[in-house]
Amino acid sequence: MEPTQPQERAQPQEPASLARTYVRVRAMTDAIAAPLSPEDAQVQSMPDASPAKWHLAHTAWFFEAFVLQPFLTGYRVFHSDYGYLFNSYYEALGRRHARPLRGVLSRPSLGEVRAYRRHVDEHLLELCKALVPEAASRIELGPYGSWTEPERLAFQVDRTYRELRGVPWDQPVDTAKVFGEMAALRERYSTTPS
């Protein structure tokens, strides 16, 4: 059974802590995606994996749809088509682009997706200051249970580069290597400099 709405946590963080957590997780994801060219970010290595560009846009759309639209008074969506393009499986929010075809989306560009993320981030941090309890609960789960946003992206990028190097699709992933790289990133972004 697919979820139709995110579930909320009982005790939201304080505004400053919530904002730091959000910024830390987003920075980690951005660090994974930073070296990708537009072409690399476009690749969908298999039907069940999402291109990095789509992943970046989807995680922005999630916050826009479930946090900003319902809780930030006067918020206007960044682009009216993004709800269709970047909804993953939330059927209650309407139609969505087919997962196996996410790699054929040449637009929006990677630059436009990054602008979308900045737009959502700015507004979400504004909302953190107001700390509406229900919104805060949704912000906390937004990175898909803390760290899975960057980890999912890391595996998708690894799969893409393995494909580009001609590694057979059924060759096992060097999970120790990928997890080691993720651990180093997690350590780097586990604290926010004062």
N, C-alpha and C positions, 0 to 999 in steps of 0.2 A: 504494500500500500504506500503510495507516494504522499508526502506531506503537502498540505495546502497552505499552511501558515507556519512560520517559525514558532518554536516553543520558547517561552520566556523563563529566565532564571529568577529566583525569589529575591535575592538581595543584591541590588546594583551597587557598583563601586561608587566612591565619591567622585565628583566631576573631574578633578585634576588627575586622579589615578586612572579613571576611565579614558581620558584623553591621552595620557601617556601610553597606556596599553594599546589603544587604537593606532597611535602614531608608530609605535614600535613594530607591530605586526605589519602595517602597511609599508614601513621602511624595509622590512625584511623581504617582502614580496617584490618591491621595486628594485631591490639590490639583485635579486635573482633575474629579473627581466631586463635590467639596465644594459647588459652587453648585447642583447638581441637586436639584430637588424630588423627592419620591417618585414623582410622576406622570412627570416627565421621565426618571427613571432606569428606569422601567417600559417605555418605548416601544421597540418593535423595528421599526425603519424599513424593514426588508426581511428576507426569510427567511434570507439568508446573514449577516446582522449580528446580534450579540447585544445585548440591552438592557444598559445600563450596570450595572444592579443585578445581572444574571446574571453579567456579566464580573467584578464585584467579588467575588461569591461563588465563582465558578469558580477565580479565582486563589488564594483562601484554600483551597478544597478541594484544589487541586493539591498544596500544601504539606502539608496534612493527610494526604492519601492516600499520597504518595510519600516524605515525609520523617518527619513526626511519628509516624504509626502504626507504621512499621517500626523506627524508631530511638529514640524517646523512651519509655523504660520506664514503664509505667503510664499512658500517654496514653489518654484516652477521647475518642472523636469528639464533636464539639459537638452534632450532631443526626444520628440514624440515617438520615433521608431525604435528606440532602445529597449522599451518594454517587450516588444516582440523579438528583437534580435538577441537579447541577452538573458531572458528568462530561461532558467534551466528546466525546471519541472513543476513550477507552482501553477497548476492548472486553474486555480481560482482566479488568477490574475490575467487569464486570457491565453490566446494562441501564442505559440513560440516557434522559433526556427528549429528545424530538425537537427539533432545532435550530430549525426554522421556527416552533415553538410556544413558544419561551422567553418571549416577550412576554405570554403569557397567565397566567404564574405570578404570582398576586397575593400569594402567600406563599412564602417568608418576606418580611416587610416590609423596606424599606430599612434601618430601624433595626436589625432583627435581623441583616441581612447585615453591617452595620458592626460589630455586637457579635461576630459570627463572625470577622471579620477581626482584630479586637483580640485575641480568644482565641487564634487561630492565631499571630499575631505574637508574643504573650507567650511561648507555648510554643516557638516556633521560635528566639527569641532565647535562651531557656534552653538549648536544644540546641546553639546556636552555641558556648556556653561549653565544652561537652564536646568539641566538634570530633571527632566520629566521622568518619573520612575519607570513607566512602561517602556519609554524610548530607551532608557539606560539599559534595561534588561535585553532589549533587542540589539543594542550596540555591542554588548558583551558577547552575544552569540554570533554576531556578524562575521567574524573571521572563521566561521564554521567550526566552532568548538575550540577556540584559542589559536592553535598553530597550523591547522590543516590547510589554510589558504596558501601559505608559502610552500608547504610540503607538497601539496598537490601540483603546484606549478613546477616545482623542482623535478618531480618525476616526469611531467609532461615534456619539459625542456630536455631532460636526459634522454627520453625516448626519441625525441625529434633528432637530436644529434647522433644517436646510435644509428638511426635510419640513414642519416646523411653519410655516415662513415661506412655504410654497407653491412652493418651488423645484422644478421638474420633476425627477422621479427620474433622468432620463437626462442632466441638465445636468452638465457636468464639474465636479468638485470643484476649488476653488481650492487646489491642493496647496501652492503657494508660501506662502499665508496659513497653512494648517494646519501646514506644516513650520516656518514662522517662529515660530508660537506654541509648537510643540514645542521648538524650539531655545532659546527664552527660558526655558521650564520646565526644560529640561535644564541650562542654564547656572545657573539658580537652585538646582537640586538636585544639581549636579555635585560640590560639596564639602560636607562636613559641618562645621558650626561647632564650634570646640573649646570 
